[in-house]
Amino acid sequence: MSSADASTTVRDRRAGPEAGSALRILGAAALLGGLTVGLFSRLGMHLLIRLNADADGVTSDDGFEMGRFTVGGSLNLLLVGVGLGLVSGVLYLLLQPLCFGPDWFRTLSLAVGAGTVAATQVVHADGVDFRLLGPLALAVGIFVALPMLQVALLDLWARRIRRGRGTAEPRLGGALAWVLRGLLVVWFVLAVASLVGDVHTLAAAAG
């Protein structure tokens, strides 16, 4: 067997476990998405409604009726969470090779980045949710913390999956990796600026 054939055989043998790990990670991401959006966000919203009785029954920016917990609405939210979890799993598989440093730093950077960017998709100064639900710091904190928690748990779970299947965490090196990391930092800074701007506008409207 030539060296080229041997290299191809090794790659083929690695492809199976790596594909299996990726599928398991996507499954974990879907489960965590359903849990985070379907359960934890419900609990967070329940707490905020308890603190803001005047928001009970108002239609949220996402089309849900605040304070109304129905089976249909809960299932719908669960399915949304599973779908968002799958999206987060795909993004995780794409971005994780760019991470560097010790395990805790990789988990922290992924979680903080994801939480901030996700919060910009939820917190809007022109909606009704965060104008009615207070205190503002608690409402924003909940919807920043939830995606952070989801991604942190996914990273820990993915690491365990890969160890169990004997597959290494992929790494992207070289100049391209640093260019992509730089673009992600710019994206993160823009997300922070957007979130801070919306929170400032909401705080000014409330005050």
C-alpha positions as CSV (number, residue, x, y, z in Angstrom):
1,M,0.0,0.0,0.0
2,S,1.4,3.4,-1.0
3,S,1.7,6.3,1.5
4,A,-1.1,8.1,-0.2
5,D,-3.4,5.1,0.2
6,A,-2.4,4.8,3.8
7,S,-3.2,8.4,4.5
8,T,-6.6,8.1,2.8
9,T,-7.4,5.0,5.0
10,V,-6.5,6.9,8.2
11,R,-8.7,9.8,7.2
12,D,-11.6,7.5,6.4
13,R,-11.2,5.8,9.8
14,R,-11.3,9.1,11.5
15,A,-14.2,10.5,9.5
16,G,-16.7,8.0,11.1
17,P,-16.1,8.8,14.7
18,E,-15.8,12.6,14.0
19,A,-19.1,12.5,12.1
20,G,-20.7,10.6,14.9
21,S,-19.4,13.1,17.5
22,A,-20.8,16.0,15.4
23,L,-24.3,14.3,15.2
24,R,-24.2,13.7,19.0
25,I,-23.2,17.3,19.6
26,L,-26.1,18.5,17.4
27,G,-28.5,16.3,19.4
28,A,-27.2,17.7,22.6
29,A,-27.6,21.3,21.3
30,A,-31.2,20.6,20.3
31,L,-31.9,19.1,23.8
32,L,-30.3,22.1,25.5
33,G,-32.2,24.5,23.3
34,G,-35.5,22.9,24.1
35,L,-34.6,23.0,27.8
36,T,-33.4,26.6,27.8
37,V,-36.2,28.1,25.8
38,G,-39.0,25.7,26.6
39,L,-38.4,25.6,30.4
40,F,-35.9,28.1,31.7
41,S,-37.2,31.0,29.7
42,R,-40.7,30.1,30.8
43,L,-39.6,30.3,34.4
44,G,-37.8,33.6,33.8
45,M,-40.9,35.0,32.2
46,H,-43.1,33.7,35.0
47,L,-40.9,35.5,37.5
48,L,-41.1,38.8,35.6
49,I,-44.9,38.5,35.3
50,R,-45.1,38.0,39.0
51,L,-43.2,41.3,39.4
52,N,-45.2,43.1,36.8
53,A,-48.9,42.2,37.1
54,D,-49.9,44.9,34.6
55,A,-48.1,42.9,31.8
56,D,-50.3,39.9,32.4
57,G,-52.2,39.1,29.2
58,V,-50.3,41.5,27.0
59,T,-49.0,40.1,23.7
60,S,-45.2,39.9,23.6
61,D,-43.0,40.9,20.7
62,D,-42.8,37.2,19.8
63,G,-46.5,36.8,19.6
64,F,-47.0,35.0,22.9
65,E,-49.5,36.1,25.5
66,M,-47.6,37.0,28.6
67,G,-48.7,35.1,31.7
68,R,-50.8,32.6,29.8
69,F,-49.3,29.1,30.0
70,T,-51.1,26.7,27.7
71,V,-50.1,23.3,26.5
72,G,-50.1,24.5,22.8
73,G,-48.0,27.5,23.7
74,S,-45.6,25.5,25.7
75,L,-45.1,22.9,22.9
76,N,-44.7,25.7,20.4
77,L,-42.0,27.3,22.6
78,L,-40.3,23.9,23.0
79,L,-40.2,23.4,19.3
80,V,-38.8,26.9,18.8
81,G,-36.1,26.1,21.4
82,V,-35.2,22.8,19.7
83,G,-34.8,24.6,16.3
84,L,-32.7,27.4,17.9
85,G,-30.7,24.7,19.6
86,L,-29.9,23.0,16.3
87,V,-28.8,26.4,14.9
88,S,-26.6,27.0,17.9
89,G,-25.1,23.5,17.5
90,V,-24.2,24.2,13.8
91,L,-22.6,27.5,14.8
92,Y,-20.8,25.8,17.7
93,L,-19.3,23.2,15.3
94,L,-18.2,26.0,12.9
95,L,-16.7,28.4,15.6
96,Q,-15.3,25.9,18.1
97,P,-12.1,25.2,16.0
98,L,-11.2,28.9,16.3
99,C,-11.1,28.7,20.1
100,F,-7.7,28.7,21.9
101,G,-6.3,28.7,25.4
102,P,-7.3,26.5,28.4
103,D,-10.6,24.8,28.5
104,W,-12.2,27.3,30.9
105,F,-11.2,30.2,28.6
106,R,-12.7,28.5,25.5
107,T,-15.9,27.8,27.3
108,L,-16.1,31.4,28.7
109,S,-15.4,33.1,25.4
110,L,-18.0,31.0,23.6
111,A,-20.6,31.5,26.3
112,V,-20.1,35.3,26.6
113,G,-20.0,35.8,22.9
114,A,-23.1,33.8,22.3
115,G,-25.0,35.3,25.2
116,T,-24.3,38.9,24.0
117,V,-25.1,38.3,20.3
118,A,-28.3,36.3,21.2
119,A,-29.4,39.1,23.6
120,T,-29.3,41.6,20.8
121,Q,-31.9,39.5,19.0
122,V,-34.2,39.6,22.0
123,V,-33.7,42.9,23.7
124,H,-35.3,45.7,21.5
125,A,-35.9,49.3,22.6
126,D,-38.9,49.6,20.2
127,G,-40.8,46.5,21.6
128,V,-43.2,46.1,24.5
129,D,-41.5,43.3,26.4
130,F,-38.7,45.3,28.1
131,R,-40.8,48.4,28.5
132,L,-43.3,46.5,30.6
133,L,-41.1,43.9,32.4
134,G,-38.9,45.2,35.1
135,P,-36.6,45.7,36.8
136,L,-34.8,46.3,33.6
137,A,-31.5,44.8,34.8
138,L,-33.2,41.6,35.8
139,A,-35.1,41.2,32.6
140,V,-32.1,41.9,30.4
141,G,-29.9,39.7,32.7
142,I,-32.2,36.7,32.3
143,F,-32.1,36.8,28.6
144,V,-28.4,37.3,28.4
145,A,-27.7,34.6,31.0
146,L,-29.8,31.9,29.4
147,P,-27.9,31.6,26.0
148,M,-24.7,31.9,28.0
149,L,-25.7,29.0,30.1
150,Q,-26.8,27.0,27.1
151,V,-23.6,27.4,25.2
152,A,-21.4,26.8,28.3
153,L,-23.3,23.5,28.9
154,L,-23.0,22.6,25.2
155,D,-19.3,23.1,25.2
156,L,-18.8,21.0,28.3
157,W,-21.1,18.3,26.9
158,A,-19.3,18.3,23.5
159,R,-16.0,17.9,25.2
160,R,-17.3,14.9,27.1
161,I,-18.8,13.4,23.8
162,R,-15.4,13.7,22.0
163,R,-13.5,12.2,24.9
164,G,-15.9,9.3,25.0
165,R,-15.5,8.6,21.3
166,G,-11.8,9.2,21.2
167,T,-12.0,12.2,18.8
168,A,-9.9,15.3,19.2
169,E,-11.3,18.8,19.3
170,P,-10.7,20.4,15.9
171,R,-8.3,23.3,15.7
172,L,-7.8,25.9,13.0
173,G,-4.4,27.5,12.9
174,G,-2.5,29.9,10.8
175,A,-3.2,33.4,9.6
176,L,-6.7,32.6,8.4
177,A,-7.7,31.6,12.0
178,W,-6.5,35.0,13.4
179,V,-8.4,36.9,10.7
180,L,-11.6,35.1,11.5
181,R,-11.0,35.6,15.2
182,G,-10.6,39.3,14.5
183,L,-13.9,39.5,12.6
184,L,-15.6,37.7,15.5
185,V,-14.2,40.2,18.0
186,V,-15.5,43.1,15.8
187,W,-18.9,41.3,15.7
188,F,-18.9,41.0,19.5
189,V,-18.0,44.7,20.0
190,L,-20.8,45.7,17.7
191,A,-23.2,43.4,19.6
192,V,-22.2,44.9,22.9
193,A,-22.7,48.5,21.5
194,S,-26.1,47.5,20.2
195,L,-27.2,46.0,23.5
196,V,-25.9,48.9,25.6
197,G,-27.7,51.3,23.3
198,D,-31.0,49.5,23.6
199,V,-30.7,49.2,27.4
200,H,-29.8,52.9,27.7
201,T,-32.9,53.8,25.6
202,L,-35.1,51.5,27.7
203,A,-33.7,52.9,30.9
204,A,-34.3,56.5,29.7
205,A,-37.9,55.7,28.7
206,A,-38.5,54.1,32.1
207,G,-37.0,57.0,34.0
